[in-house]
Each structure stands twice: as structure tokens, then as C-alpha cells.
Amino acid sequence: MDSPKNKGLRDWLVFIRTVDAGSLSVAAKELNMTAGAISKIISKLEDYTCTNLLVRDTHGIELTIAGRLAYNKALDITELFQELLEELRNPQKQIRGILKLSVPVILAEFLANRWAQEFMEMWPGTQIQLDARESSELSQDVPDLDNLILRSGKPENENIVYRELPGLKVALIATQEYIDNYGRPLHPNDLSQHNIFNLRHNGFGTTLKFSKGEECYEIDNINNSALSSNNHLSLINLCIEGKGITLGTPGWLKSDYAKQAKLVILMPEWALEQVPVYLVWRPRKIYSPLFIAFRDYIEKQWIAR
């Protein structure tokens, strides 16, 4: 890729990764280059095309109209080149290679770690890189979208591909110690007398919606005086210490970690609204056998969890 004949393609790959990263400094770190070297490459492309591709300032970079056209076409060209390499290197379409899966921290610690390891054992020659991430902000320019993301909440960007999975069933949980000290809530209205930890995460919102048969009940602005966090495990750990009530899932409660804490599901007769869950990835003209196999495997594992 670094030979003189290949430098043109390499330069466009650098341009693509810079746009994806959103800044020269971030791209430099990802590509193990200096920001100055990347700036020179982009300047050379601009000289070659006789047009400005990027607007650069202290806040980052922004594509010009010509830059957006160049970015989209360069993506098409590099994808065709990757398709050619895949066909030449892997004519039998074997499942092999490296792929990244990004999931919320709580899933990385309790579910996705086992899924990734089991997949690699099923398919020697594959490597799954598991990334724990709490941010739910996704766009076409997020580098993670080169791979696979499992997330809650429907993506809002029209330029990404997503597959809806069965929703996440959630429950209110507390320790027996907390119940002994502060009482057991029997109706959603009773929760106003308790410390309810808020999970700030896309798909959860600030309203708890309960249903029991034909009866429905909503709680807005869940206990504003309680701690809120975008990290689920941080709230569960406080719950384990008997500090309050938080959201959890029945699946996670089966873990040895939760059993030792003697966590109790509260008001099981009241069903909480399920959280929507999606698999998200960047659109491609061709997907590797590894990507297709792993994407479908993750979907099956989520359904069977």
C-alpha cells in the first residue's frame, strides 16, 4: 500500500479516515501519523483536484460541497478495491479476519464478552475486538460504524443501516436489606417515597411507564433528587450497597454477581415499557463473510439470552 503506485489510493484512504474522525489530530492518532503529515496529504489531494475539500479551523474540519462528493466517491472506489482484495485473498469466502463489536458497558461485562469468545472458538482465524461504550450518539462519521454496534434507542441518522432486535425487558431492583429498611413498594405511586436511580441512556428517557392488565401508570421526572448516570453498572453497584432502587434486567439478575448481592425484583406484576434495541452498521456495497456471520450470530444470541 505504501509503494509509489499505490500512494494515490492510500492518500484517499487517509482523507476518508480524517473525515470519519472529525479532526486531523484524532485521525493522526488512529492512523499512527502526525497531524502535519495528514494535512500535507489532504493539501496534495486538493492541489491535484484543483478544489478545496475541507474547511479547517480550531473547532475541527468540515467538508465542502466538493469534499462531500469526493468523500462519497472515494468510499465507493475503496469499497470496490476492498471487494477485489477479498475475492482474491478469500475466494472460498471463509469466515476469518478482525471485526469490532461496540456495546454498552453492562453488556460487555455480562453478555457480549461470552458471545465474542464463543464466536472465536467456533471460527478459528477470527478476532473480535469488544469495545465498551456508553455514548449513544451515532452518525455517519463515527469510525465505530465500520464494524458493528449493539445499542438501545432507534438511530436517527438516515445514512446508517440498522436491524431492530427484540426489546429489552427492564425491572426495578433493590436488595433485601433496602426493602427491610425502607419498605417494599407495591404500586408505582409508592416509588415517590424511595430513592430511584436514573439511567441516562438513549431509549430510557425520564418517564417510567408501567402497565398491569388494562391499568397504566406513568411517573415523570423520576426522583430528581437521586443520582443519575449513563453507566448502568455504577447504579447497580449503589443498589447492591442498599442505597436505593435502580433499573436492571432479569437476564443480568441470573449472574453470580447479582445472586451474591441478593437482588430482588420489585413490583413484578407491573410491567415496565421495553427499551428498543438495534444492531447498527455502516452501509456497504459488499460485506465480508465474517461480518455477515457475526452480525447474524449476535442477533441470535440476543434473542436467546
C-alpha positions, 0 to 999 in steps of 0.5 A: 500500500505504501509503494509509489503506485499505490500512494494515490489510493492510500492518500484517499484512504487517509482523507476518508479516515480524517473525515470519519474522525472529525479532526486531523489530530484524532485521525493522526492518532488512529492512523499512527501519523502526525497531524502535519503529515495528514494535512500535507496529504489532504493539501496534495489531494486538493492541489491535484483536484484543483478544489478545496475539500475541507474547511479547517479551523480550531473547532475541527474540519468540515467538508465542502460541497466538493469534499462531500462528493469526493468523500462519497466517491472515494468510499465507493472506489475503496469499497470496490478495491476492498471487494477485489482484495477479498475475492482474491485473498478469500475466494472460498469466502471463509469466515476469518479476519478482525471485526469490532463489536461496540456495546454498552458497558453492562453488556460487555461485562455480562453478555457480549464478552461470552458471545465474542469468545464463543464466536472465536472458538467456533471460527478459528482465524477470527478476532473480535475486538469488544469495545465498551461504550456508553455514548449513544450518539451515532452518525455517519462519521463515527469510525465505530460504524465500520464494524458493528454496534449493539445499542438501545434507542432507534438511530436517527441518522438516515445514512446508517443501516440498522436491524431492530432486535427484540426489546429489552425487558427492564425491572426495578431492583433493590436488595433485601436489606433496602426493602427491610429498611425502607419498605417494599413498594407495591404500586408505582405511586409508592416509588415517590417515597424511595430513592430511584436511580436514573439511567441516562441512556438513549431509549430510557428517557425520564418517564417510567411507564408501567402497565398491569392488565388494562391499568397504566401508570406513568411517573415523570421526572423520576426522583430528581433528587437521586443520582443519575448516570449513563453507566448502568453498572455504577447504579447497580453497584449503589443498589447492591450497597442498599442505597436505593432502587435502580433499573436492571434486567432479569437476564443480568439478575441470573449472574453470580454477581447479582445472586451474591448481592441478593437482588430482588425484583420489585413490583413484578406484576407491573410491567415496565415499557421495553427499551428498543434495541438495534444492531447498527452498521455502516452501509456497504456495497459488499460485506465480508463473510465474517461480518455477515456471520457475526452480525447474524450470530449476535442477533441470535444470541440476543434473542436467546439470552 
